[in-house]
Amino acid sequence: MTEPAPDRRKSQRFTVRAPVQLTAGGEVLPAILKDLCRDAALVELRRPLPLGTAVTLLLKLPGTGGPLQVGGHVVRVAPGPEPDTLEIAVLFVDMTTAAETRIDFFIALQTG
């Protein structure tokens, strides 16, 4: 029997279900934000993206003062929960302190 892989996340993740706009290669794709932490996000979409693809997410996090745009790259692709969907893990890159603070504030609002 194999041991489960250790969780390599630096930050605690928070489950979310909200629309998000993902841009890859100049193409804007509708997606669903499934979970979020300070340095990464999991999104569900209907189009495959290769590992390493540079993406931009436009996050609309209620209570945090408007849309937040963050860049990152695809680090994992897995089958989604619905037919014809994929779960794409995005690791954020070059996050500003202000963006990290807004994500932290959103998570704090959700957890009480």
PyMOL commands that set and color helices and strands:
alter all, ss='L'
color gray80, all
select helices_A, chain A and resi 97-111
alter helices_A, ss='H'
color red, helices_A
select strands_A, chain A and resi 14-24+27-37+40-45+54-59+68-79+86-92
alter strands_A, ss='S'
color yellow, strands_A
deselect
rebuild
show_as cartoon
